[in-house]
């Protein structure tokens, strides 16, 4: 089996928070916290999904580790108060975070960029060091595509490449600066240069996240009861502003920043439709007139089944029955339309498949699982449960591939490489509810086996496979595409 790659997950998030408040027993990525059988269908997992032991056991050798200074909005004292209520919220929505860390996030002096740098130092500190718990295994942070290729030749080395979740991370401040229009762009641009001087610079930055960052609008992303407590209204569906455009130029090293030597790519996940339309137009124009073309990344996505990006917001996401009336796919605008998939493909970009239940499934499929399977079936992870969730993954794969193969904008020759656009971007340990059959990175070999077994049974597979064997196509998604993209663009 080929080594597996994941272009978006959070192997540092929980461990860093404990390390930061002095919990020495839990001070590195090797801390193991595997799921118990009863936790397999937990809506708010209390186990680790992509720590080093899980990655090693799953043969996951190439990982883009998303660094994330937690947005203060998750723990706004004006909304949720402090003390015991905060503890309850942390337990439900941001599991495994120590109360002392939450108090730091709530502090008016909390500094996003300072904590971003601290999280990178945490990732950096144990690279190249073997741990007794997994003899021979280590992780490294190479800083070029060539060094990535060389490191992956070692059977027991995991390559970690940093990315950043949210442009708020680049502010030397916090929500006070964002909400009061007091972002210091001189500091922000200086912080971009600091990123590019890291021992291993970020491959990309997920430009938006759950809450307004002062640079661009975001999509609705918080479902269920959490959405009733946490407001995403500020900045929702807004376009990129002038500061955001300046920041994008600095990250990409274009226009006024063309003299910059390193490029940090932009990940469009979480950006509003208005922002994504602006960004796509900007990249399309750049790529038409420059040889150093810029790929569009959508790092942890699902298929939304809309023809165009504009179609995806004809019904606003905050209309309560938009998701309630959905069938196979989640129709929120945070997911991909056919138009967006084709634009990503044309830019030679990449899409990471998110393994969150709700991201990959419409309401009918979520309810169907409850009707078909008992808690006992799910805890045992029966073959029927595995088939059910494999079909959800395959539905999204075939939806994305179908958008390319059926496009009127592409020639038949251009469509031949449709399967090179997809990879895994699980968002593991990023506050998600994973598919009940594939809840940790060490279960990826099982996912591979199930896709090979069940995807050919899907109605659209024969036509969309273009005569290629299923094993080859699955390996493109789980291994080759991410590898080739990173070697080329890092």
C-alpha positions as CSV (number, residue, x, y, z in Angstrom):
1,X,0.0,0.0,0.0
2,X,1.3,3.4,-0.9
3,X,1.9,5.9,1.9
4,X,-1.2,8.1,2.5
5,X,-1.3,11.9,2.5
6,X,-3.6,14.3,4.3
7,X,-3.4,18.0,3.2
8,X,-5.4,19.4,6.1
9,X,-5.5,18.2,9.7
10,X,-4.6,19.5,13.2
11,X,-2.0,17.2,14.8
12,X,-0.8,20.0,17.1
13,X,-4.0,21.7,18.2
14,X,-4.9,19.9,21.4
15,X,-1.5,18.9,22.5
16,X,-0.2,22.5,22.1
17,X,-2.9,23.9,24.4
18,X,-1.8,21.5,27.2
19,X,1.9,22.1,26.6
20,X,1.2,25.9,26.7
21,X,-0.3,25.7,30.2
22,X,2.4,23.4,31.6
23,X,0.8,20.0,31.4
24,X,4.1,18.1,30.9
25,X,2.6,14.6,30.7
26,X,0.9,15.7,27.5
27,X,3.6,17.8,26.0
28,X,4.1,16.5,22.4
29,X,2.5,14.9,19.3
30,X,3.3,11.4,20.6
31,X,0.7,11.6,23.3
32,X,-1.7,8.8,22.5
33,X,-5.4,9.1,23.2
34,X,-7.2,6.4,21.0
35,X,-11.0,6.1,20.9
36,X,-12.9,3.6,23.0
37,X,-15.6,1.6,21.2
38,X,-18.4,3.5,22.8
39,X,-16.9,6.8,21.4
40,X,-17.1,5.7,17.7
41,X,-20.4,7.6,17.1
42,X,-19.6,10.5,19.5
43,X,-20.8,13.8,18.0
44,X,-18.0,15.6,19.9
45,X,-15.1,13.2,19.9
46,X,-12.9,13.2,23.0
47,X,-10.1,11.1,21.4
48,X,-7.3,12.2,19.1
49,X,-7.8,11.6,15.4
50,X,-4.4,12.4,13.9
51,X,-1.7,12.3,16.5
52,X,1.6,10.6,15.7
53,X,0.7,7.1,16.8
54,X,-2.5,7.2,14.6
55,X,-0.5,8.6,11.7
56,X,2.2,6.0,11.9
57,X,-0.3,3.1,12.3
58,X,-2.2,4.4,9.3
59,X,0.9,4.7,7.1
60,X,0.2,8.5,6.8
61,X,3.6,9.8,5.7
62,X,2.7,13.3,4.3
63,X,0.8,15.7,6.5
64,X,-0.1,19.3,6.1
65,X,-0.4,20.4,9.8
66,X,-2.8,23.3,10.2
67,X,-1.7,25.7,12.9
68,X,-4.6,27.6,14.5
69,X,-4.6,30.3,17.2
70,X,-8.2,29.8,18.4
71,X,-10.5,32.6,17.6
72,X,-11.7,34.5,20.7
73,X,-15.3,34.3,19.4
74,X,-15.5,30.6,20.6
75,X,-15.2,31.8,24.2
76,X,-16.5,35.3,24.2
77,X,-17.3,36.1,27.9
78,X,-20.0,38.5,26.8
79,X,-21.9,35.6,25.2
80,X,-21.0,32.5,27.3
81,X,-19.6,34.0,30.5
82,X,-16.7,32.4,32.4
83,X,-16.1,29.5,34.7
84,X,-18.2,26.4,34.6
85,X,-20.3,27.5,31.6
86,X,-17.1,28.0,29.6
87,X,-16.0,24.5,30.7
88,X,-19.3,23.0,29.4
89,X,-18.9,24.8,26.0
90,X,-15.3,23.7,25.7
91,X,-16.4,20.1,26.4
92,X,-19.1,20.3,23.7
93,X,-17.5,22.3,20.9
94,X,-13.8,22.5,21.4
95,X,-13.0,19.2,23.2
96,X,-9.9,18.5,25.2
97,X,-8.9,22.1,25.8
98,X,-7.7,22.9,29.3
99,X,-9.6,25.6,31.2
100,X,-6.4,27.6,31.7
101,X,-5.8,27.8,28.0
102,X,-9.4,29.0,27.4
103,X,-8.8,31.7,30.0
104,X,-5.7,32.8,28.0
105,X,-7.8,33.0,24.8
106,X,-10.3,35.2,26.7
107,X,-7.7,37.6,27.9
108,X,-7.9,41.1,26.3
109,X,-4.1,40.8,25.7
110,X,-4.3,37.5,23.8
111,X,-2.2,37.9,20.7
112,X,-3.1,35.8,17.6
113,X,0.3,36.0,15.9
114,X,2.2,35.4,19.1
115,X,0.3,32.2,19.6
116,X,0.7,31.2,16.0
117,X,4.5,31.4,16.4
118,X,4.3,29.5,19.7
119,X,2.4,26.7,18.0
120,X,4.9,26.5,15.2
121,X,7.8,26.3,17.8
122,X,5.9,23.5,19.5
123,X,5.6,21.6,16.1
124,X,9.3,22.3,15.4
125,X,10.8,21.3,18.8
126,X,10.6,17.5,18.4
127,X,11.3,17.1,14.7
128,X,13.8,14.4,13.9
129,X,13.6,12.9,17.4
130,X,12.6,9.3,17.8
131,X,10.2,8.4,20.7
132,X,10.3,5.2,22.7
133,X,6.6,4.7,22.2
134,X,7.1,4.1,18.5
135,X,10.6,2.9,18.0
136,X,12.2,4.2,14.8
137,X,9.5,6.7,14.0
138,X,10.0,10.4,13.7
139,X,8.6,13.4,12.0
140,X,10.5,16.1,10.1
141,X,9.8,19.5,8.6
142,X,11.6,19.8,5.3
143,X,11.4,23.3,3.7
144,X,11.4,22.5,-0.1
145,X,9.8,20.0,-2.4
146,X,13.1,18.3,-3.0
147,X,13.6,17.8,0.7
148,X,10.1,16.5,1.1
149,X,10.8,13.9,-1.6
150,X,14.1,12.8,0.1
151,X,12.5,12.6,3.6
152,X,9.7,10.4,2.3
153,X,12.2,7.8,1.2
154,X,12.5,6.7,4.8
155,X,9.8,4.2,5.8
156,X,9.5,5.5,9.3
157,X,9.6,9.2,8.7
158,X,6.5,11.4,8.6
159,X,6.8,14.6,6.7
160,X,5.0,17.6,8.4
161,X,4.4,20.8,6.4
162,X,2.8,23.7,8.2
163,X,-0.2,25.6,7.1
164,X,-2.3,28.3,8.8
165,X,-6.0,28.2,9.6
166,X,-7.4,31.8,9.3
167,X,-5.8,35.1,8.4
168,X,-6.7,36.4,11.8
169,X,-3.6,34.5,12.8
170,X,-1.4,37.2,11.2
171,X,-2.8,40.0,13.5
172,X,-0.5,41.1,16.4
173,X,-3.6,41.5,18.5
174,X,-7.1,39.9,18.6
175,X,-10.8,40.6,18.1
176,X,-10.5,44.1,19.5
177,X,-8.4,45.2,16.5
178,X,-10.7,43.3,14.1
179,X,-14.0,44.6,15.4
180,X,-12.7,48.2,15.8
181,X,-11.1,48.5,12.4
182,X,-7.7,48.9,14.0
183,X,-5.7,46.3,12.2
184,X,-2.1,47.5,11.7
185,X,-1.3,46.5,8.1
186,X,2.4,47.4,8.5
187,X,2.6,44.8,11.3
188,X,0.6,42.2,9.3
189,X,2.9,42.5,6.3
190,X,5.9,42.2,8.6
191,X,4.4,39.1,10.1
192,X,4.0,37.6,6.6
193,X,7.8,38.1,6.1
194,X,8.3,36.3,9.5
195,X,6.3,33.3,8.2
196,X,8.5,33.1,5.1
197,X,11.6,33.1,7.2
198,X,10.4,30.1,9.4
199,X,12.6,27.0,9.1
200,X,9.7,25.5,7.2
201,X,7.4,28.1,5.8
202,X,3.6,27.4,5.5
203,X,2.5,25.8,2.3
204,X,-0.8,27.8,2.4
205,X,-3.1,29.8,4.6
206,X,-6.8,29.1,4.9
207,X,-7.7,32.7,4.4
208,X,-11.0,32.8,6.2
209,X,-12.3,30.7,9.2
210,X,-15.4,30.6,11.3
211,X,-15.5,34.3,12.3
212,X,-14.8,37.6,10.7
213,X,-11.1,38.4,10.4
214,X,-11.0,41.9,9.1
215,X,-9.8,40.9,5.6
216,X,-12.7,39.0,4.0
217,X,-16.1,37.5,4.6
218,X,-16.7,34.0,5.7
219,X,-19.4,31.3,5.0
220,X,-21.8,29.9,7.6
221,X,-20.0,26.9,9.0
222,X,-21.3,26.2,12.5
223,X,-24.3,23.8,12.6
224,X,-26.8,22.7,15.2
225,X,-27.0,23.9,18.8
226,X,-23.5,25.6,18.6
227,X,-25.0,28.0,16.0
228,X,-27.6,29.1,18.5
229,X,-24.9,30.1,21.0
230,X,-22.1,31.4,18.7
231,X,-22.9,34.1,16.1
232,X,-21.2,34.2,12.8
233,X,-23.2,37.2,11.6
234,X,-20.4,39.8,11.5
235,X,-18.7,39.5,8.1
236,X,-20.9,36.7,6.9
237,X,-21.0,36.6,3.1
238,X,-18.9,39.8,2.8
239,X,-16.3,40.3,0.0
240,X,-12.5,40.7,0.3
241,X,-11.7,44.3,1.4
242,X,-8.6,46.4,0.4
243,X,-6.6,45.1,3.4
244,X,-7.4,41.5,2.4
245,X,-6.3,42.1,-1.2
246,X,-3.0,43.6,0.0
247,X,-2.5,40.7,2.3
248,X,-3.1,38.2,-0.5
249,X,-0.6,39.9,-2.7
250,X,2.0,39.8,0.1
251,X,1.4,36.1,0.8
252,X,1.5,35.2,-2.9
253,X,4.4,37.5,-3.7
254,X,2.7,39.3,-6.6
255,X,2.0,42.9,-7.7
256,X,3.7,45.3,-5.2
257,X,5.3,42.2,-3.5
258,X,6.6,40.5,-6.6
259,X,10.2,40.9,-5.2
260,X,9.4,38.5,-2.4
261,X,11.1,35.1,-3.0
262,X,8.7,32.7,-1.3
263,X,5.0,32.1,-1.9
264,X,2.4,31.1,0.6
265,X,-0.7,29.8,-1.3
266,X,-4.3,30.8,-0.5
267,X,-6.8,28.1,0.6
268,X,-10.4,29.2,-0.2
269,X,-12.1,27.0,2.3
270,X,-14.4,29.1,4.6
271,X,-14.2,32.2,2.4
272,X,-17.6,33.6,1.5
273,X,-18.9,33.2,-2.1
274,X,-18.4,36.9,-2.7
275,X,-14.7,36.5,-1.6
276,X,-14.2,33.3,-3.6
277,X,-15.5,34.9,-6.7
278,X,-13.1,37.8,-6.3
279,X,-10.2,35.6,-5.6
280,X,-10.9,33.3,-8.6
281,X,-11.1,36.3,-10.9
282,X,-7.8,37.6,-9.5
283,X,-6.0,34.3,-10.0
284,X,-7.5,33.7,-13.4
285,X,-6.2,37.1,-14.6
286,X,-2.8,36.4,-13.1
287,X,-2.5,32.9,-14.6
288,X,-3.5,34.2,-18.1
289,X,-0.5,36.5,-18.2
290,X,2.2,34.9,-16.1
291,X,4.2,31.7,-16.4
292,X,4.5,31.1,-12.6
293,X,0.8,30.1,-12.4
294,X,-0.9,30.1,-9.0
295,X,-3.0,27.0,-8.0
296,X,-6.2,27.4,-6.1
297,X,-6.4,25.2,-3.0
298,X,-9.7,24.1,-1.4
299,X,-8.2,22.1,1.4
300,X,-11.0,20.4,3.3
301,X,-14.3,20.4,1.4
302,X,-17.3,18.5,0.3
303,X,-19.5,18.6,-2.8
304,X,-22.5,20.9,-2.6
305,X,-24.2,19.8,-5.9
306,X,-24.9,23.4,-7.2
307,X,-24.0,24.3,-10.7
308,X,-22.5,27.7,-9.9
309,X,-21.2,29.5,-6.8
310,X,-24.0,32.0,-7.1
311,X,-26.6,29.2,-7.2
312,X,-25.3,28.0,-3.8
313,X,-26.5,31.2,-2.1
314,X,-29.8,31.6,-3.9
315,X,-31.2,30.2,-0.6
316,X,-29.1,31.8,2.2
317,X,-27.3,29.3,4.4
318,X,-29.0,30.7,7.5
319,X,-32.4,29.7,6.3
320,X,-33.1,26.9,8.7
321,X,-34.6,24.4,6.2
322,X,-31.9,24.7,3.6
323,X,-30.0,21.8,5.3
324,X,-33.1,20.1,6.7
325,X,-34.4,19.6,3.1
326,X,-31.1,18.3,1.7
327,X,-30.7,14.8,0.4
328,X,-27.3,13.4,-0.6
329,X,-25.1,16.5,-0.2
330,X,-24.7,19.4,2.2
331,X,-26.0,22.4,0.1
332,X,-24.4,25.2,2.2
333,X,-22.2,27.5,0.2
334,X,-19.1,26.4,2.1
335,X,-19.1,23.4,-0.1
336,X,-18.1,23.2,-3.7
337,X,-20.2,24.0,-6.8
338,X,-19.4,22.6,-10.3
339,X,-18.2,26.0,-11.4
340,X,-15.7,26.2,-8.5
341,X,-14.4,22.7,-9.1
342,X,-13.7,23.4,-12.7
343,X,-11.8,26.7,-11.8
344,X,-9.7,24.9,-9.3
345,X,-8.9,22.2,-11.8
346,X,-8.0,24.7,-14.5
347,X,-5.6,26.4,-12.1
348,X,-3.9,23.0,-11.5
349,X,-5.1,23.3,-7.9
350,X,-6.1,20.7,-5.5
351,X,-9.2,19.8,-3.4
352,X,-9.0,18.0,-0.1
353,X,-11.9,15.8,0.9
354,X,-13.2,16.6,4.4
355,X,-14.2,13.5,6.5
356,X,-16.8,15.3,8.6
357,X,-20.2,13.6,8.5
358,X,-22.2,16.7,7.9
359,X,-19.8,18.2,5.4
360,X,-20.1,15.1,3.2
361,X,-23.8,14.4,3.8
362,X,-27.2,15.9,3.3
363,X,-29.8,15.7,6.1
364,X,-31.5,12.6,4.5
365,X,-28.3,10.6,4.7
366,X,-27.7,11.6,8.3
367,X,-31.2,10.5,9.2
368,X,-30.8,7.3,7.2
369,X,-27.9,6.2,9.3
370,X,-30.0,6.6,12.4
371,X,-32.8,4.5,10.9
372,X,-30.6,1.8,9.4
373,X,-28.1,1.1,12.3
374,X,-28.3,0.7,16.0
375,X,-25.6,2.2,18.3
376,X,-24.3,-1.4,18.7
377,X,-23.9,-1.7,14.9
378,X,-21.9,1.6,14.8
379,X,-19.8,0.7,17.8
380,X,-18.9,-2.6,16.2
381,X,-18.3,-0.8,12.9
382,X,-20.1,-3.6,11.0
383,X,-19.4,-4.1,7.3
384,X,-22.8,-2.5,6.5
385,X,-21.9,0.6,8.4
386,X,-18.6,0.8,6.6
387,X,-20.4,0.5,3.2
388,X,-22.8,3.2,4.2
389,X,-20.0,5.7,5.0
390,X,-17.8,4.7,2.1
391,X,-20.7,5.5,-0.2
392,X,-20.9,9.0,1.3
393,X,-17.3,9.5,0.5
394,X,-17.7,8.0,-3.0
395,X,-20.8,10.2,-3.6
396,X,-18.6,13.3,-3.0
397,X,-15.7,12.0,-5.0
398,X,-17.9,11.2,-8.0
399,X,-19.8,14.6,-7.7
400,X,-16.5,16.4,-7.9
401,X,-15.1,14.3,-10.7
402,X,-18.4,14.6,-12.6
403,X,-18.3,18.4,-12.5
404,X,-15.0,18.2,-14.5
405,X,-16.0,15.4,-16.9
406,X,-19.4,16.9,-17.7
407,X,-18.1,20.5,-18.0
408,X,-18.8,22.3,-21.3
409,X,-15.8,24.5,-20.6
410,X,-13.2,21.8,-21.0
411,X,-12.0,19.8,-24.0
412,X,-12.0,16.0,-23.9
413,X,-8.2,16.1,-23.6
414,X,-8.4,18.5,-20.7
415,X,-10.8,16.1,-18.9
416,X,-8.4,13.2,-19.0
417,X,-6.7,14.2,-15.8
418,X,-9.9,14.9,-13.8
419,X,-8.9,12.4,-11.0
420,X,-5.7,14.4,-10.3
421,X,-7.7,17.2,-8.5
422,X,-8.6,15.3,-5.4
423,X,-6.9,14.4,-2.2
424,X,-7.7,13.8,1.5
425,X,-8.1,17.0,3.6
426,X,-9.7,15.3,6.6
427,X,-9.8,18.2,9.1
428,X,-9.1,15.6,11.8
429,X,-8.7,17.1,15.3
430,X,-10.2,20.3,13.9
431,X,-13.5,20.1,16.0
432,X,-15.3,17.8,13.5
433,X,-17.6,14.8,13.8
434,X,-15.8,12.2,11.7
435,X,-17.5,9.5,9.6
436,X,-18.4,6.7,12.1
437,X,-16.4,4.1,10.2
438,X,-13.2,6.1,9.7
439,X,-12.7,8.2,12.8
440,X,-8.9,8.2,13.1
441,X,-5.9,8.3,10.7
442,X,-5.0,4.7,11.5
443,X,-8.3,3.7,9.8
444,X,-7.2,5.0,6.4
445,X,-6.1,1.6,5.1
446,X,-9.6,0.4,5.9
447,X,-11.0,3.4,3.9
448,X,-8.8,2.5,1.0
449,X,-10.0,-1.1,1.0
450,X,-13.7,0.0,1.3
451,X,-13.4,2.5,-1.6
452,X,-11.8,-0.1,-3.8
453,X,-14.6,-2.6,-2.9
454,X,-17.7,-0.3,-2.9
455,X,-17.0,2.6,-5.2
456,X,-17.2,0.5,-8.4
457,X,-20.8,-0.4,-7.4
458,X,-21.8,3.3,-7.5
459,X,-24.1,4.2,-10.4
460,X,-21.8,6.9,-12.0
461,X,-18.4,5.1,-11.4
462,X,-18.1,3.2,-14.7
463,X,-18.6,6.3,-16.8
464,X,-16.5,8.7,-14.7
465,X,-13.6,6.2,-14.2
466,X,-12.7,6.6,-17.9
467,X,-11.6,3.0,-18.0
468,X,-9.0,3.3,-15.3
469,X,-8.8,0.6,-12.5
470,X,-10.3,1.6,-9.2
471,X,-7.1,0.9,-7.3
472,X,-5.2,3.4,-9.4
473,X,-7.9,6.1,-8.9
474,X,-8.1,5.5,-5.1
475,X,-4.3,5.8,-4.8
476,X,-4.4,9.1,-6.7
477,X,-6.8,10.5,-4.1
478,X,-5.1,9.0,-1.0
479,X,-1.5,9.4,-2.0
480,X,-0.2,10.6,-5.4
481,X,-2.1,13.8,-6.0
482,X,-1.1,15.4,-2.7
483,X,2.5,14.2,-3.1
484,X,2.8,15.6,-6.7
485,X,1.1,18.9,-5.7
486,X,3.4,19.5,-2.7
487,X,6.6,18.5,-4.6
488,X,5.7,21.0,-7.3
489,X,4.4,23.9,-5.2
490,X,6.5,23.9,-2.0
